[in-house]
Amino acid sequence: MLSASISRDFTTASLVCNLGYTLQSMACGFFVNAPTMPVYVRWTRWIAYVYYAFGTVVSNQFNGFLGDCPYDLADDRCDPYTGEYILQTLGFPKNWILVPMMVNIGWAVGFHILAYLLLKYVRVSVAVSKTFTVKKIEEVAAVPSTRSDSARSEITVTLNDIRLSVIRRQRLGLTTREIEILRGISATFVPGSINAILGPSGSGKSSLLNFMADRLHSSFNQKYMSTGDIIFNDKLPSRSLVRSLCSYVTQEDDGLLPSLTVRETLYYAADLRLPKTMSKQEKRARANEIIMKMGLKDCADTLIGGEFVKGISGGEKRRVTISIQLLNDPKILLLDEPTSGLDSFIASSILQVLKALAEEGRTIICTIHQPRSDLFAQFGNILLLAKGGRVAYNGQSTQMLDYFASLNHPCPPLTNPADFVLDLVSVNLQSEEKESISRLKVTKLLDHWQNVEDPALERPLVDAHLGLAAAEAEFSSQVREPSKFLPAYQTLLRRSTLNFSRSPHMIVARIMQVAGIGIIFALFFSPLKDDMIGVTNRLGLVQEITALYFVGMLNNMAIYPYDRSVFYREHDDNVYGVLPFFLVYLTLELPFECITSLIFAVFLVLVPGLPRTPELFFACAYCALAIVNCGESIGIAFNTLFLHEGFAVNLISVVLSIGCLMAGIMSLEMPGFLKGVNWLSPLKYAVSVMINMSFDGQTFNCVGQAIDADGGCEFDSGAKVLENYGLKANVPAYLGGIAVAAVVYRVLALVVLKINRLKLGIKTLSRNSR
Ligand SMILES: Nc1ncnc2c1ncn2[C@@H]1O[C@H](COP(=O)(O)OP(=O)(O)OP(=O)(O)O)[C@@H](O)[C@H]1O
């Protein structure tokens, strides 16, 4: 909480938290012996709550303790076996239990108060975005409309008795429940004006739009089923053709990268979405044409902006999201709540833009939750749904009130027509009496539409087979193929590099997450001595390489969830596949991991004085790189499986903590099952390699050690340390194991992402199977 109140940005907050935690754990006295800490950091233990917690636990464990001393208890040589001696070596007073517990309560309260004060008095500053002139990708003049003749042909969309239901698994998959979402929707959407889908909450507006855009995907937990046809100009297109002809604008603008300008966003989108037959100049010209058409000229060189950088306005963001979908000149544009969250002026301007697009011959279909009367006037055609997914009206907006008036439901004067019809088709749940009256009224309205007015009653059913062939013939030139691997990879790499280079705090955090903890280790452990304390400090220092597992996760959390949102949107639009996205992430991540791992090895090996050999230096950098990389892989996998970042981070932390506890000296005696699991952990290999290479061939003096009968001591050589702790390992094999683990973890992350992005279709049932 304190870190988040110091910086509200996750990247910086996680850096503060990580370095703060590392400092705490170094100062606690477990990894590095407190009395032997260098004087310039020895004081830090007094401000480390972990020191007090560790002191309490150790005091509780060793007060009055006596180990199995092989000599007479009065013999001085038994001193190292006493709890008093152990406490003295660790630098803790005797019976030090109550005081540190009270101090820690003080720390807990203090941290909360400090966080409260920071949250209350330190305001989040939102920087105003700079404008960027595109230098490398030169500006290309907008050209007059490039719509081809085929693009100008118009499409009337007809829905024929669409039924949609979902079967959901419950109680750990033991039972299932079927929910009917749409019950026989027949409607017509015409080109030339805005087609609005209205209805109370839960009436199925979004589900219908998602169904039309082919965005409903079955999964393990839910299986969608549908019947009915979507017809384009009396022809029955395949689902893939529907997907190609329809562009879909989602409710959120989360498919935009905050550090790109509007023009850059559209240039890169054009590169990714427009066919490879178009030259770069033509793609740029198309993007500039859209910028002019959508009224984005004035903000074209302003950053999109995000949480901490004020960029373009909310209305402009909506326009940019719509613009991206307009790049390939779709014949049908579906928009989910395009005006939600916008003020009336901006909402009205968005609808005017949509109206102008419709007047060019496009079929514009949008859901609107509760339009004001001025917005309602912009709609040409209305589909009114009632709760339960049934149609109450479909036709021209100008005739809607007359239709309801003819059924004895006149709209009172000065009433917003949209509010009036939404009330009309809603069930009033305020009292039982009102509910039964309103339910009867709604049922009558729905039955009347279904039995008397439903356009499907007059429509001859299209011959599915002939219709399919005819549709393919008419619209095949409009089919959009996803971008091939190489061009997609190149464009995404350029875009991500530009976005990343404009986020200096992320670059600093990526470097300092690894280098920072290396510096802290060096401060606490340097210089390593050759006595007993030197032995335990070496073990502690080498063990600390496991902290990099968390660094990988934090690096991933700072970037991946944002990249993922943009990727999911573009993948839903069938712009490119999983692999280019995945490899671009890896390409940007690896140079940072290589450089920071080398820096880390300087502070872990050279500065404190582990054997200063090239072998150990590069082995350390290699292990560090693999551990950070595996942490990132686990981050990718969990952040793909779970969209909620808080939940994902909790789960990842558990997995990583278990990995750290099972590595090296933290778990010398584990049950067989856990030993088996540990072979899957990169930390096991890395810590073993580091311990073996750090101790092999080393000699130590006996200061502070129990002297055995022949005058020697337990740990006078590195070989004895490895043998006594059971840490001897086959270093070359383990070095190979680390590489295998890094590759396997990353491939697993790719498989998780691939499975997650499998677009399991909707099961289409024939009419008589229901
Ligand atoms: N995958 C699903 N699992 C269970 N129920 C679903 C699912 N999808 C839709 N529904 C149900 O279908 C109904 C229609 O949902 P939908 O989101 O389409 O309504 P809506 O009219 O768009 O509502 P709102 O205006 O509040 O967004 C709701 O009752 C919803 O709970």
The ligand as a Gaussian input file, in Angstrom:
#p B3LYP/6-31G(d) Opt

LIG

0 1
 N      -22.354000     -16.060000     -21.486000
 C      -23.466000     -15.847000     -20.809000
 N      -23.749000     -16.601000     -19.742000
 C      -24.879000     -16.402000     -19.036000
 N      -25.779000     -15.461000     -19.315000
 C      -25.560000     -14.674000     -20.365000
 C      -24.393000     -14.814000     -21.170000
 N      -24.431000     -13.902000     -22.145000
 C      -25.582000     -13.200000     -21.958000
 N      -26.254000     -13.674000     -20.902000
 C      -27.534000     -13.192000     -20.384000
 O      -28.310000     -12.808000     -21.482000
 C      -29.017000     -11.616000     -21.187000
 C      -28.700000     -10.551000     -22.229000
 O      -27.371000     -10.056000     -21.997000
 P      -26.769000      -8.830000     -22.826000
 O      -25.495000      -8.459000     -22.201000
 O      -26.770000      -9.169000     -24.246000
 O      -27.871000      -7.711000     -22.547000
 P      -27.839000      -6.164000     -22.905000
 O      -29.181000      -5.831000     -23.418000
 O      -26.710000      -5.854000     -23.792000
 O      -27.640000      -5.542000     -21.472000
 P      -26.876000      -4.173000     -21.058000
 O      -27.599000      -3.068000     -21.722000
 O      -27.036000      -4.141000     -19.572000
 O      -25.468000      -4.334000     -21.514000
 C      -28.641000     -11.195000     -19.784000
 O      -29.635000     -11.656000     -18.906000
 C      -27.350000     -11.925000     -19.544000
 O      -27.197000     -12.235000     -18.198000

